[in-house]
Amino acid sequence: MGNKTYRFRLYPNQEQQQFLAKCFGCSRFVYNYFLRLTTDIYTDCQKSLRYKEWAKLLTSLKKEFEWLNEVNSQALQQTLKNLETAYSRFFKGLAKFPRFKKRSNKQSFRVPQHFSITEESKLKLPKMTPIKMVIHREIEGEIKSVTITKTASGKYYASIVTELEISKAPLNGEKIGLDLGLKDFVITSKPEKFPNPRYFQRSLRRLKIRQRRLSRKVKDSNNRNKARVRVAKIHEKVANQRLDYQHKISLKLTNENQVISCEDLNIKGIVKNRKLAKQISDVAWGQFLTLLEYKGDIYGCEIKRVDRFFPSSKRCSNCGYIKEDLTLKDREWTCRECHAHHDRDINACWNLLQFSDGYIEQEVSESTPNQTVEMQCIKSVSS
């Protein structure tokens, strides 16, 4: 059994928008209140609270603030579970410390029960009249929960989570190595190159104009809010363009290949480079690898991660020689031992493919420099 999420656009009327704003506000208040409370208690008493303690305190909090009773109680409980998840991810080293939620950012709340989809394709939530929803594809599986989201640009969406039996497709197709870059977004060992569209760079001029106009508006005025929405729409369009492009590439690669070998990138470390941080963030390597992995499970494509310390670009895929003085601006180079001429990115793809299949350990020559580095990488992958 597995989960699948469907995202549909909502079109609430004026009255429904006011009630949704109340739900967003109550969820945000509960999240921020218990985040502050937990932080203060840990600072003073070195004692950490969790969901069980929060749920008991939420009952007394409703008596103090009666307007919390106007929204669905389970939505507030789900907010506390989200806060507990944020704390757990922080202590595991997977995320930063939980931050307070703002009204101007993306808003959301989750409803786990007592909702339904009517015959008119409308979404019925507790304490609300049915909301118009555009269902553009059939919903498969048993519906488990729904999350209502309002973007910074003012659009409403419903993310419906279903549970169904997902059978993995049989492995079929070819084996390829895959390298990610900035000049070309994706390079494969076929060879095949997918260009980097640089969506954020294209919208940068228009974004600067809108942000300059936003900065000149009076704080908390209606004109400032309108200018903020215009800036948010530009960012939202860039994100949608990038996601659509990555969906198409990941679908094509997972459908046509049986095994894809790619490098396990340290994106958090790479993005600290102040000269390339904007370009790296624009290309969104992490998001693409996430799409590649979950689609690989659906379409029968195995995704292999190669150790990040493996010198894929510096190593000659023909003889195993490592070019130590290779710099980032060197897009092509010639091997000193076998005199083979390499394209930097395609050569890296071939090395990633050979390394994941275990060929490099047999092909490394005795005169290859830094052979111990490759052997350590091979041991880490095999283990």
C-alpha positions in Angstrom: 0.0 0.0 0.0 1.1 3.5 -0.8 -0.1 7.1 -0.7 -0.9 9.3 -3.7 -1.7 13.0 -3.6 -4.1 14.9 -6.0 -3.9 18.7 -6.1 -7.1 20.5 -7.3 -7.8 24.2 -7.6 -10.5 25.7 -5.3 -12.8 28.7 -6.1 -14.4 29.8 -2.8 -16.9 32.6 -2.7 -16.5 35.7 -0.5 -18.2 34.1 2.6 -16.1 30.9 2.2 -12.9 32.9 1.9 -13.7 34.6 5.2 -14.2 31.3 6.9 -11.0 29.8 5.4 -9.1 32.9 6.6 -10.4 32.2 10.1 -9.2 28.6 9.8 -5.8 29.7 8.5 -5.5 32.2 11.3 -6.5 29.8 14.1 -4.1 27.1 12.9 -1.3 29.7 12.6 -2.1 31.1 16.1 -2.0 27.6 17.7 1.3 26.7 15.9 3.0 29.9 17.0 1.6 29.8 20.5 2.9 26.3 21.3 6.2 26.9 19.5 6.8 29.9 21.8 5.6 28.0 24.9 7.8 24.9 24.2 10.8 27.1 23.5 10.3 29.1 26.8 9.8 26.0 28.9 12.9 24.3 27.5 14.9 27.5 28.1 13.8 27.8 31.7 13.3 24.2 32.9 15.2 22.1 30.3 12.0 20.2 29.7 10.6 19.5 26.2 6.9 19.2 25.5 5.4 17.0 22.8 2.0 16.3 21.2 0.4 14.7 24.3 1.1 17.7 26.5 0.1 20.1 23.7 -3.3 18.4 23.2 -4.2 18.7 26.9 -3.2 22.4 26.9 -5.2 23.0 23.7 -8.4 22.2 25.6 -7.8 24.9 28.2 -6.6 27.3 25.5 -10.0 27.1 23.8 -11.6 28.2 27.0 -9.4 31.2 27.1 -9.8 32.1 23.4 -13.4 31.1 22.6 -13.0 32.0 18.9 -10.9 28.8 18.5 -14.1 26.8 18.8 -15.5 28.3 15.6 -13.2 26.2 13.4 -12.7 22.4 13.1 -11.1 21.0 16.2 -9.2 18.3 14.3 -7.5 20.9 12.1 -6.0 22.4 15.2 -4.8 19.0 16.4 -3.2 18.3 13.0 -1.4 21.6 13.4 0.1 20.3 16.6 1.2 17.1 14.9 2.9 19.3 12.2 4.8 21.1 14.9 5.9 17.8 16.4 7.1 16.7 13.0 9.1 19.9 12.7 10.8 19.4 16.0 11.6 15.7 15.1 13.2 16.7 11.8 15.2 19.4 13.6 16.6 16.9 16.2 17.4 14.4 13.5 19.4 17.1 11.6 17.0 17.1 8.6 15.8 20.6 8.9 16.4 23.9 10.7 14.7 24.9 14.0 10.9 25.5 13.6 10.1 29.1 12.7 7.0 31.2 13.4 4.4 31.3 10.7 3.5 34.6 9.0 0.2 35.8 7.6 1.8 37.0 4.3 3.3 33.6 3.5 1.7 30.4 2.3 -1.2 29.4 4.6 -2.6 25.8 5.1 -4.5 23.5 7.4 -5.3 19.8 7.2 -8.6 18.0 7.8 -8.2 14.3 8.5 -11.9 13.3 8.7 -15.5 14.4 8.2 -15.0 15.8 4.7 -16.4 14.6 1.4 -16.7 15.3 -2.3 -20.3 15.9 -3.4 -21.9 14.8 -6.7 -21.4 18.3 -8.1 -17.6 17.8 -7.6 -17.6 20.2 -4.7 -15.5 19.8 -1.5 -17.5 19.7 1.7 -15.5 20.6 4.8 -16.8 20.6 8.4 -18.7 23.8 9.4 -18.6 25.0 5.8 -20.8 25.0 2.7 -19.4 23.0 -0.3 -16.6 24.8 -2.1 -16.3 24.7 -5.9 -13.4 22.5 -7.0 -12.1 21.7 -10.4 -11.3 17.9 -10.6 -9.3 17.5 -13.7 -8.5 13.8 -13.3 -10.0 10.7 -11.6 -9.2 10.1 -8.0 -8.0 6.6 -7.3 -7.8 4.9 -3.9 -9.3 5.5 -0.5 -9.4 9.2 0.5 -7.5 9.7 3.8 -7.1 13.5 4.3 -7.3 16.9 2.6 -5.0 19.9 3.0 -6.4 23.3 2.1 -3.7 25.8 1.0 -3.7 29.4 0.1 -0.6 30.6 -1.8 1.0 34.0 -1.4 -0.6 35.1 -4.7 -4.1 34.4 -3.3 -5.0 31.1 -5.0 -6.7 28.2 -3.2 -5.8 24.5 -3.6 -6.9 21.2 -2.1 -4.4 18.4 -1.8 -6.2 15.1 -1.4 -4.2 12.2 0.0 -5.4 8.7 -1.0 -4.2 5.2 0.0 -4.0 2.6 -2.7 -2.0 -0.5 -3.7 0.8 0.6 -6.0 2.5 -2.3 -7.8 6.1 -1.6 -8.9 6.6 -1.9 -12.6 9.2 -4.5 -13.9 12.6 -3.1 -14.7 13.1 -2.5 -18.4 15.1 -0.3 -20.7 18.8 0.8 -20.7 21.3 1.8 -18.1 22.6 5.3 -18.1 24.7 7.7 -16.1 23.3 11.1 -15.3 25.1 14.3 -14.4 23.5 17.6 -13.2 25.0 20.9 -14.2 24.4 24.7 -14.7 25.2 25.1 -18.4 23.1 22.1 -19.3 20.5 21.0 -16.7 20.8 17.2 -17.3 23.4 15.3 -19.2 23.2 11.6 -19.8 25.7 9.0 -21.1 23.7 8.3 -24.3 24.8 11.2 -24.8 21.8 13.5 -24.4 21.7 17.0 -23.0 18.7 18.9 -21.6 19.3 22.7 -21.6 19.0 24.8 -18.5 16.0 27.2 -19.2 17.0 29.6 -16.4 13.4 30.6 -15.6 14.3 32.9 -12.7 17.0 34.7 -14.7 14.4 35.4 -17.4 12.0 36.9 -14.9 14.7 38.8 -13.0 14.2 42.2 -14.8 10.4 42.2 -14.3 10.8 41.0 -10.7 13.2 43.9 -9.9 10.7 46.4 -11.2 7.8 44.9 -9.2 10.0 44.7 -6.0 11.1 48.3 -6.4 7.5 49.4 -6.6 6.6 47.3 -3.6 9.3 48.9 -1.5 7.8 52.4 -2.2 4.3 51.6 -1.0 3.1 52.6 2.5 3.2 49.7 5.0 -0.1 47.9 5.7 -1.9 49.8 2.9 -4.1 48.2 0.2 -1.7 49.3 -2.6 1.2 47.6 -0.8 -0.8 44.4 -0.6 -1.6 44.6 -4.3 2.1 45.1 -5.1 3.0 42.2 -2.9 0.6 39.9 -4.8 2.1 41.0 -8.1 5.6 40.0 -6.8 4.2 36.7 -5.5 2.6 35.9 -8.9 6.0 36.2 -10.6 7.7 33.9 -8.1 4.8 31.4 -8.4 5.0 31.4 -12.2 8.8 30.7 -12.1 8.2 27.8 -9.6 5.4 26.3 -11.8 7.6 26.6 -15.0 10.5 24.9 -13.2 8.4 22.1 -11.8 6.7 21.4 -15.1 10.0 21.2 -16.9 11.4 18.8 -14.3 8.3 16.6 -14.4 8.7 16.1 -18.2 12.4 15.3 -18.0 12.0 12.9 -15.0 9.1 11.1 -16.7 11.0 10.7 -19.9 14.1 9.3 -18.2 12.3 6.9 -15.9 10.2 5.5 -18.7 13.1 4.9 -21.1 15.7 3.5 -18.7 16.1 0.6 -16.3 18.9 2.0 -14.1 20.0 5.6 -13.7 23.2 6.3 -11.8 23.6 9.9 -10.5 25.8 11.6 -8.0 24.8 12.1 -4.4 25.2 15.9 -4.3 25.8 17.9 -1.1 23.4 20.7 -2.3 23.5 22.5 1.1 27.2 22.8 0.9 27.3 23.7 -2.8 24.8 26.5 -2.5 27.1 28.3 0.0 29.2 29.4 -2.9 28.2 33.1 -3.1 29.1 33.4 -6.8 26.9 30.4 -7.9 24.2 30.3 -5.2 21.5 32.1 -7.3 22.1 29.8 -10.3 22.2 26.6 -8.2 18.9 27.6 -6.4 17.3 28.4 -9.7 18.1 25.0 -11.2 16.7 23.1 -8.2 18.7 19.9 -8.3 17.2 18.5 -5.1 13.7 18.8 -6.3 14.6 17.0 -9.6 16.2 14.1 -7.7 13.1 13.7 -5.6 10.9 13.6 -8.7 13.3 11.1 -10.2 13.2 8.7 -7.3 9.5 8.5 -6.7 8.8 8.1 -10.4 11.5 5.4 -10.6 9.4 3.3 -8.2 6.3 3.7 -10.3 7.7 3.1 -13.7 10.3 0.4 -12.8 13.6 2.4 -12.9 16.2 1.9 -10.3 18.0 5.1 -9.1 21.5 4.6 -7.8 23.3 7.3 -5.8 27.1 7.4 -6.3 29.3 8.7 -3.5 29.8 12.5 -3.7 33.6 12.3 -3.2 34.0 10.1 -6.3 36.0 12.2 -8.9 33.6 11.7 -11.8 34.6 14.7 -13.8 38.4 14.4 -13.3 38.6 10.7 -14.1 39.2 9.5 -17.7 36.4 7.0 -18.4 38.7 5.2 -20.9 41.8 4.5 -18.9 41.2 5.7 -15.3 43.7 8.6 -15.3 42.7 11.4 -12.9 43.3 15.0 -14.0 44.0 16.8 -10.7 44.3 20.3 -12.2 40.8 20.3 -13.9 38.9 23.5 -13.1 35.3 24.4 -13.4 35.8 26.4 -16.6 37.4 23.4 -18.4 34.5 22.0 -20.4 36.7 19.7 -22.5 40.0 18.1 -21.8 42.4 15.4 -23.2 43.7 12.5 -21.2 47.5 12.5 -20.8 47.8 8.7 -20.8 45.4 7.4 -23.5 45.0 10.8 -25.3 41.3 10.5 -25.4 39.4 13.7 -25.8 36.5 14.1 -23.3 33.5 16.4 -22.9 33.5 17.1 -19.2 29.9 16.3 -18.5 29.5 13.2 -20.7 32.7 11.8 -19.3 31.3 12.2 -15.8 28.2 10.3 -16.9 30.2 7.4 -18.1 32.2 7.3 -14.9 29.0 7.4 -12.8 27.6 4.5 -14.8 30.8 2.4 -14.5 31.2 3.1 -10.8 27.7 2.0 -10.0 28.1 -1.2 -11.9 31.5 -2.0 -10.2 33.6 -1.7 -13.4 36.0 0.9 -12.1 37.6 -1.4 -9.5 38.7 -3.7 -12.3 39.8 -1.0 -14.8 41.9 1.2 -12.6 45.6 1.1 -13.7 48.5 0.9 -11.4 49.8 4.4 -12.4 46.4 6.1 -11.7 46.9 8.9 -9.1 44.7 8.9 -6.0 43.7 5.3 -6.5 43.0 5.1 -2.7 40.2 7.7 -3.1 38.4 5.6 -5.6 38.8 2.5 -3.5 37.3 4.2 -0.5 34.3 5.3 -2.6 33.8 1.7 -3.9 33.9 0.3 -0.4 31.3 2.9 0.8 28.9 2.0 -2.1 29.3 -1.7 -1.8 28.7 -1.5 2.0 
